[in-house]
């Protein structure tokens, strides 16, 4: 619940025009909706299906499983908020508070993007999956689940690192962008030498960032000045 997503169209240059989905915007929910809409309701006509989706923003979209004597049905709840489609460019514009994007691109392909928090604090789009629209009906649920789980793992690790950098920047009273740049350049050996855990997998307490000793701080400061730690 609460996973915001974009759903729309993308051109060859990465520019997109999309609508928002407010809840349950994960691959195991949205990809079955697109599959049903394109291949069942609109008889393989992706343009007609997307025209329907681009009509407005959505509170929630999901497929109601088939029951005895009935085919699967799409349950669509339009958003009460009326606005124009949002636009941007993948790789240029940030993802904001959206975690997933599903954009139909050229050659009838579905591009899936993941919103990932950078060390600087902003959230940017990363390419995460790509499927031919023709292949969607045969796409195994397990593949969707694997894409979804790996995405959450990536988001969790990135968020942990970004939170760590934020704490280090505050502790040393340094601009976050500078700390993020230096931290991103540290090798695993340098991280271990400084006692810094990039992934925060530290003794089962991933958000404890208070064990930096005075020696660690001096070493990190020396590293930033270009000296040997």
N, C-alpha and C positions, 0 to 999 in steps of 0.2 A: 504494500500500500504506500501511497505518497511518493511514487517514483514518477517524476515529471519527464515528459519526452516530447520530441518534435516528430511530426509526420508530414512529409511533403515531397517536393521535387527538387532535383539537383541537376545543374548543367555541367558541361565538360570542364568548366573553370572552377567548379566547387561552389558556385553561387546557388543558394537555395531559397525556396519560398515554401513556408511550412505553417502548419497549424499545431497548436499545443494539445497534449493529452495530459490531464492533471493527475490521474491516479493509475497505478498498475502499468506503467509504461515499459515493462521489461520484455525481453524477446519472447519468452514462453507465452505471453499474452498477446502482444501486438502482431507478431509474425503470423500466427494462426488467423487473426482477423484479416490481415491483408490477403492471405491465401484464400480464405473463404470468399471474401469480397470480389477479388479479381477473377477467380476461376469458377466459382459457383454462381454468385449473384449476378455478375456481369459477363459471364461466359467468355472468360479470358481477355476481356477488354480492359486493360490496365488504365487507359486514359479515362474511360467512363468511371471506373472505380475511384480514381484519384480526384476526379471532379466532384464526386460525392463527398469525399473526405475533406476536400478543401473548402467546403461550403461554410464551415465555421470551426471554432475550437470545441474540444471534447472534454467532458468531465471524466468519462471512462468508456472504454471500448473493450469488449471481450466476446468470445464465442461460447454460446450456451451449448453444452454437449448434446449429441443426438439422443432422443428417447424413442421408445417403441412407436413406430409409425411416423416419426418426424425426423427431418434432417437437422443438422447443426444450424443454429441461428445466431446471427450477430446481435448482441445487445449493445445499443449505442445510446449514450446519455450525453446530449449536447451541453456545453457549458452555458451558464447563465450570463457569462461575460462576453459581450460582443465587441470584437476588435478586428482590425485588418490582419491579414496573414503576416507573420514575422519573416524577416529576410536577413541574410548574412552570407558570409563566405567561409566555408570549412577551411581550417588552417590559418584563418585571419581573425575571425571574430570568436569571442569566448562563448562557452556553453552556458554561462550563468548558473542557475540552480537546476538546470536540466541534466539528467543522467544518461539519457539515450536519445539517439536520433535515427529515424528510418526514412531514407530518402531514395526515391526512384530516380535512377540516372539513365544515361544512354544505354543502348543495346539491351534494354529491358532487364536491368539488374537492380537489385535492392541493396543499397549500401547502408550498413549499420555502423553508427559511430558511438563512442563511449565518452562521456564527460569525465575528464581526469583532472584533479587538482594539481597545479604546478607548485614548485617550491616557493614561488613568489606569492602564492595565495590565490591566484586566479584559476579558473577552471577552463580547460581547453578541450577541443574535440580530438579524439584519436580514432583512426580507422580500426574497426573491430571485427567486422564480418562482411561478406559479400556473397550474394546468391543470385543466380538467374531466376527470373520470375517463373520460367517454365519448370524449374526444379522444385519450387515451393511445395506443391502437393505431395511430393515423395520425401520431403525433408524429415528425417527422424526427429522425434521429440527429444531424444537424448542429445542430439547435436545442438539443438536450441538451448537445452539445459547446460551443456558444457560451455557454450558461448556466454551464457548468463553468469554462471559461476565464476569463470575466469575473469569476466568483467568486474564483478564485485570484489574479487581478490585484488585485482589491479587498483581499483578505487580505494580499497582499504589501505593498501601499502603506500600509495601515493599520498593519501590524506595523512597517514602517520608521519611520513617524512616531512610534509609541509608543516604540520603542527610542531614537529621537533625544531625545524628551522626557525619558525616563529618564536619559539621559546628561547633559542640561542641568540637570536637577534635582540630580543628584549633584554636578556641577561647582560649582553655586551654593549647594549645601547648603540647598535650598529644598524644602518639601513637594511631592511629585509632583503632587498634586491641584491645587495653585496654579499650577505651571508648565503643567500640561495645560490649565487654564482660560485662562490668558493666551495660550498658544501657539495654542489653538483659535480665539481671537479675532483673531489677527494676519491682516492682509490680505496678499495676495501682494506688494504694494509694500513693506509693512513688513518682510516676510521678506527681500526682496532688499536693503533698506536695512541690515538687520542682518547680512547675510551668512548667513542661515539658509536651508537648503534643506529645505522641508517634506517633499518626497518622497525626499530623499537621492539623487536622480539627479545626483551630483556627480562629474564627471570619470571616470565608469566605476567609481568606488569607493563604492558606496552606503552602506557602514557606517563610513566614515571621518568621525569627529565631532570630531577634535582640532584643526581649523584655526581655531577661534574665537580671534580675537586679543583682546588686552586691551581694545582699543577696542570690539570687538563686545560684550565682556562688560559694559563700562561702559554701552554703549547699551541693552543688554537690561535691565540693572538699572534704568536711568533709565525705560525704558518700563514696567517693572513698578510703579515708584513714581508713574506718571502724568505724568512729565516728558517733554519732547521728546527723542528720541534724538539 
